[in-house]
Amino acid sequence: MSPHCGQRVTEPKAKSGVITSSWNRWAMAGASAGLVALIVVVTVGSLVTSNAARRSALAIRVASAYGHAAAAIAAEESLERKYRLQPGPDPRAGHAAAEASLDHSMHQVAVLGGSPDRNLAKVVLREHAAYVAASALLFRSVDRHDPVAVTNAIDVRTVDPVFGAMEGQVYNAAAKHEAMALRAGASVSEIGRFVLLIDLVTLLAAIGLVAGGAVVVTRYQRDLHLESEQNRHQALHDPLTDLPNRALFQDRTGVALRAAARVSATVAVLLLDLNRFKEVNDTLGHQYGDYLLLQVADRLRGCLRDSDSVARLGGDEFAILLPISGWEEALAATQRVDAALHNPFSMHDITLDVDASIGIALAEPGDDVETLLRHADVAMYEAKAAHHTFARYEASRDDNDVSRLVLLGDLRRGIAAGELTLHYQPKISTRTGAMTSVEALVRWQHPTLGLLPPDEFIPLAENTAIIHSLTTEVLHLALSQARKWADTGRPTPVAVNISTRSLLDPRFPAHVQDLLDAHGVAPSLLCLELTETAVMADHDLALTVLRSLDSMGVSLSIDDFGTGYSSMAYLKTLPVKELKIDRTFVMGMANDPDSAVIVRSAVDLGHNLGMTVVAEGVEDSTTRSDLNDMGCDLVQGYQICRPIPAKELERWIETYLVINSSRSPIVHSHEKVSGNGQAGEAPGAG
């Protein structure tokens, strides 16, 4: 109708002098009809577009609320894990803030969303209340220094089930609503273009009557289109820094992974977390924190290539996507980022020095976006824990690797099933040649993997509560064997290498006493070895535990001496009776004069402090002779005897007695129980 009416409007204007009264009425009627039609089209189109824009805006707000809820859940999980490793007020306060953020976000969902969203919000809020109560119980368990097994039980039986259900619901809803928001934004754009086309056709048909209205309508449609684009931009960008957000970063990473796979290249993801950012917010206020984030974002943009992509994932966490050819390019980009953050930040009237922890993950064949981001996250936390600027993801150090988790489960079962066994390596006096004691070394007879050396399972156990049950099992096996030897009239001292967790557990001395009493072994037949590094983790607490053990009559030994960083002031305060020189120095004596000097100095230092000095790693007679000349008290190593089971050791002793019949076979000394004979490792680490 509109084109036809447009002709009628134009023709009367062109022939106004000859139009009859009747034609004029028809023309007026046609013009009026055309105007009405135009108004109807414009009105309907505007209403449709406005409705779509409102739905899009509402969808974005609901998606944003779900996104904040998902971020709060991720923060709760991260801070819960951090609190278990490093209890303190900061992660506890952060966890409380995340709890409040999740509650606020779900209330927003209930207000803004539809009936399904309100029902989901009720369910999540109820589950979250249960999770908060469960996590509070877990935190109290950590604060009470309950055994890690107790804490893990709370986690597995109480916290994880509620958290897993809540996490799945919120993440699924967040993904669904984010997709809905993107579709709504795209729909607004399509509707706007369609309505604009109809309006233009109508305007062309009635150009003479509605020229002015067409300008207004066109401008209005353009504004709506711009609003749609802005809504779409907001859905994919961080509102503070205008950097891509997590959703857009994940999309770009997926595209980059597919492109790299086609050309046999790779990509890297850097995950960057500002250190002590919370202090800026707490001390100076969120205005300064936001200003700092803006400056960090600008510097990151400035130090990257056009092909790179930087995003803000939330809080003080940024991610960088690097299309690269290898590790060297990733390292160079990391160094550029570190250099960009090195200069002080000018914050209005003050200057701040800010550094960051950076995790680097290079994509491996088959990696998806989530896997790559998780690897970068693991590396970032490793860098933060080690106080390094950056760390590269290594699967061998990833406690979250599926195969490692399976092995941990097998180890827990294997300890309960009695699959651990000990091998023993004797220590020999350099002065008399007599065997003074043994070192017990743990092995794991895995039902399918065979006999496993300790370096395949001890590092896993040290980072979990399993280390406590592993320590108990090694002590049980060593003390049982010590009891058997004592019953045969040949009391032989043994030694157990204890982990940092045991050394920092105030209940450990009482646990050791219970084991000694249960096996009827004199404390003098047990020596516990510890590393300098373990002592320095918390010197005051470690000293308290060591003094309790010393008062019981248990011998104490410093293992791996020379590789730690303890000062002489701390070393002389420790109630230790034995000092073991690290095997790397002993094995290098023959070819490295510096190693020989270090060994001689360690021997002199140990004697000056009133300690027995032991040299590990003796593999040839020349080294043994040199150690004797230096005055080293005891030696052990392959030159004397390899680690062997108890029965074989007893046969070795009989042979050794025949060869050294004039010497006393056993003299009480200090020993350790480890798993592979490697000094400074967890129980049974030799």
Buried (B, 14 or more C-beta within 10 A) or exposed (E): BBEEBBBBBBBBEEEEEEBEEEBEEBBEEBBEBBBEBBEEBBEEBBEBBBEBBEBBBBBBBBBBBBBBBBBBBBBBBBBBEBBBEEBEEBBBEBBBBBBEBBBBBBEBBBEBBEEEBBEBBEBBBEBBEBBBEBBBBBBEBBEEBBBBBBBBBBBEEBBBBBBEBBBEBBBEBBBEBBEBBBEBBEBBBEBBEEBBEBBBBBBEBBEBBBEEBBEEBBEBBEEBBEBBBEBBEBBBBBEEBBBBBBBBBBBBBBBBBEEBBEEEBBBBBBBBBBBBBBEBBEEBEEEBBBBBBEBBBEBBBEBBEEEBBBBBBBBBBBBBBBBBEEEEBBBEBBBBBBEBBEEEBEBEEEEBEBEBBBBBBBBEEEBEBEBBBBBBBBBBBBBBEEEEBBBBBEEEBBEEBEEBBEBBEBBBEBBEEEBBBBBBBBBBBBEEBBBBBBBBBBBBBBEEEEEBBBEBBBBBBBBBBBBBBBBBBBBBBBBBBBBBBBEEEEBBBBBBBBBBBBBBBEEBBEBBBEBBEEBEBBBBBBBBBBBBBBBBEBBEBBBEBBBBBBEBEBBBBBBBBBBBEBEEEBBEEBBBBBBBBBBBBBBBBEEEEEBBEBBBBBBEBBBEBEBBBBBBBBBBEEBBEBBBEBBBBBBBBEBBBEBBEBEBBBEBBEEBBEEBEEBEBBBBBBBBBBBBBBBBBBBBBB
